[in-house]
């Protein structure tokens, strides 16, 4: 029994949580270099996660900066109830939601302006050579999912987080998470039927 406890205490996840707590405490005690270590430890994962959530656009660097700015401002309130990674992923989801909301507003403003200006049909007929590519089709299908389905899908299959971590990040029950994942898979299957049958 004592051997089992010693193994669980030495697990990478447990050690990672201890490292996270230590980094947070060092920062809160005035060690600014602790925040640099947090950025070095998690920036690549935050960037990959944001990239996948947003559908691979080029604005990920701005999102990552916003995430770590929010983390810098909020780290004094971090209570170590979850890992820093889980906390940063929660911030990332919120920043991505804000980004997508701003994009929708821009599109609405642009479309209203475009309605006033007559566009030639030649402009709308332009297509990129990547449209027939399988990877591009999958990206578009994921990007087309509503956020409530896209976020758990990305967290589960692309970020490979546990159900418990995802539930905590999204602030939903594990049952609700399973329902969202099931619906996301069903929609993707419908959207990619031609691709699956090829």
Secondary structure, 3 states (H helix, E strand, C coil): CHHHHHHHHCCHHHHHHHHHHHHHHHHHCCCCHHHHHHHHHHHHHHHHHHHHHHCCCCCHHHHHHHHHHHHHHHHHHCCCCCCHHHHHHHHHHHHHHHHHHHHHHHHHHHHHHHHHCCCCHHHHCCCCHHHHCHHHHHHHHHHHCCHHHHHHHHHHHHCCCCHHHHHHHHCCCHHHHHHHHHHHHHHHHHHCHHHHHC
